[in-house]
Amino acid sequence: MALTATIFKAHLQISDLDRPYYGDHQLTLARHPSETEERMMVRLLAFALHADENLNFTKGLCVDEEPDLWLKSLTGEIELWIDVGLPDERRVRKACNRAAQVCLYIYGGRAAGLWWQRNADKLQRFPNLRVIELPEEQSKRLANLVQRSMALQCTVQDGEIWLTCGDKTLSISLLARK
């Protein structure tokens, strides 16, 4: 018998003073059986940082041809491609050729650092690519917020992110690699 995705619900309130963007989103996240809670929460954080009424989660791990999130124009062109994890350089190259802007969120501590060292030179040639690293301690703490039904508040100001769920508040600082 095949394993099925686990469904999570999130009510996400966003106050992004840097963009400025203010919104309320009711989200349904399907966590693939092979996906960790940490990865799912990094996807949710990526959504919060790029929130838009047309930003959507995709089939993600189930489909190689799609990112974790994307923003498409009304004509179907990919305006923003967002991937989470440590993808192969070929996948990043393909994304940069298909989308106007690509944003990659890497995490995993030492593994993310090694991935960046291996790929940094190859990725410099893509002007439409941003690579952002989430420090390991912060991604682990993010995973501790997981509940089947979550109410989250995300505030962004001066590049600093505060994510609150119930009585827990995380301060998140991202490292821009590119």
C-alpha positions in Angstrom: 0.0 0.0 0.0 1.4 3.4 -1.0 1.8 6.1 1.6 -0.2 9.3 1.1 0.6 12.9 1.9 -0.2 14.2 5.4 -2.3 17.4 5.3 -1.6 20.4 7.4 -3.6 23.6 7.7 -2.1 27.0 8.4 -3.7 30.3 9.0 -0.8 32.8 8.2 -1.0 36.5 9.0 1.8 38.4 7.3 3.0 41.9 8.1 6.0 42.5 5.8 7.2 46.1 6.4 10.1 45.7 4.0 7.9 45.1 0.8 5.3 46.4 2.1 2.8 43.5 2.1 0.0 42.7 4.6 -2.1 39.7 4.2 -4.1 36.9 5.7 -3.7 33.4 4.1 -5.5 30.1 4.7 -3.1 27.5 3.5 -3.2 23.8 3.0 0.2 22.1 3.0 0.5 18.5 1.8 3.6 16.9 3.3 4.9 14.1 1.1 5.8 10.9 3.0 9.5 11.5 2.3 9.4 15.2 3.3 10.5 16.2 6.8 8.7 18.7 9.0 11.7 20.9 8.8 11.5 21.1 5.0 7.7 21.7 5.1 8.2 24.6 7.5 10.9 26.1 5.3 8.4 26.0 2.4 5.9 27.8 4.6 8.5 30.4 5.5 9.3 30.9 1.8 5.6 31.4 1.1 5.5 34.1 3.9 8.5 35.9 2.5 7.1 36.0 -1.0 3.4 36.0 -0.3 1.1 37.1 -3.1 -2.5 36.2 -4.0 -1.1 34.2 -7.0 1.7 32.4 -5.3 1.0 28.7 -5.1 2.4 25.5 -3.6 3.0 23.0 -6.4 3.1 19.2 -6.3 6.7 19.7 -5.2 8.5 16.4 -4.5 6.0 14.4 -6.6 6.9 16.2 -9.8 10.5 17.0 -11.0 9.4 19.7 -13.5 7.8 21.9 -10.8 9.3 24.0 -8.0 8.0 23.9 -4.4 6.2 27.2 -5.0 5.6 29.4 -8.0 4.1 32.6 -9.0 2.6 32.6 -12.5 1.4 35.6 -14.6 -2.1 35.6 -16.0 -0.7 34.4 -19.3 1.0 31.4 -17.6 4.5 32.6 -17.6 6.5 31.7 -14.5 7.4 35.0 -12.7 8.9 33.4 -9.6 10.2 29.9 -9.1 11.0 29.0 -5.4 12.8 25.8 -4.5 13.7 24.5 -1.0 16.7 22.2 -0.3 19.9 21.4 -2.0 19.0 20.8 -5.7 21.3 19.7 -8.5 22.9 22.5 -10.5 21.1 21.3 -13.6 17.8 21.8 -11.9 18.7 25.3 -10.9 19.9 26.1 -14.5 16.7 24.8 -15.9 14.7 26.9 -13.4 16.7 30.0 -14.3 15.9 29.5 -18.0 12.2 29.0 -17.4 11.4 31.7 -14.8 11.9 35.4 -14.6 13.2 35.1 -11.1 14.4 32.1 -9.1 14.8 32.0 -5.3 16.4 29.0 -3.6 16.2 28.4 0.1 19.0 26.1 1.3 19.2 24.7 4.8 20.8 21.8 6.6 23.8 23.3 8.4 27.1 21.8 7.2 25.5 20.1 4.2 24.2 23.4 3.0 27.6 25.0 3.3 29.2 22.2 1.4 26.6 22.4 -1.3 27.2 26.1 -1.6 31.0 25.6 -1.9 30.5 23.0 -4.6 28.0 25.0 -6.7 28.8 28.7 -6.0 31.0 29.3 -9.1 28.5 27.6 -11.4 25.6 29.5 -10.0 27.2 33.0 -10.3 26.3 33.2 -14.0 22.6 33.4 -13.4 21.5 37.0 -12.8 17.9 36.0 -12.0 18.9 33.7 -9.1 18.9 34.4 -5.4 20.3 31.8 -2.9 19.3 32.2 0.7 20.5 30.0 3.6 18.5 29.4 6.7 20.9 28.5 9.6 20.5 25.0 10.9 19.5 26.0 14.5 16.8 28.2 13.1 15.4 25.6 10.7 15.3 23.0 13.5 13.4 25.5 15.8 11.0 26.2 12.9 10.2 22.5 12.7 9.3 22.5 16.4 6.3 24.8 15.5 4.6 22.1 13.4 1.0 21.2 14.3 -1.7 19.7 12.1 -3.6 23.0 12.4 -1.4 26.1 12.9 -2.1 29.8 13.5 1.0 31.8 12.6 1.9 35.4 12.5 4.9 36.5 10.5 6.5 40.0 10.8 9.3 41.1 8.6 11.2 44.3 9.2 14.7 45.4 8.1 15.5 41.9 7.0 14.6 40.4 10.3 11.8 37.8 10.5 9.7 37.0 13.6 7.4 34.0 13.4 4.9 33.5 16.2 2.8 30.4 16.8 0.8 30.4 20.0 3.2 31.3 22.8 6.4 30.6 20.8 8.2 33.3 18.9 11.2 32.7 16.7 13.6 35.3 15.4 15.0 34.3 12.0 17.9 35.8 10.2 18.6 34.6 6.7 22.0 34.5 5.1 22.0 35.8 1.5 24.5 33.6 -0.4 23.7 35.2 -3.8 
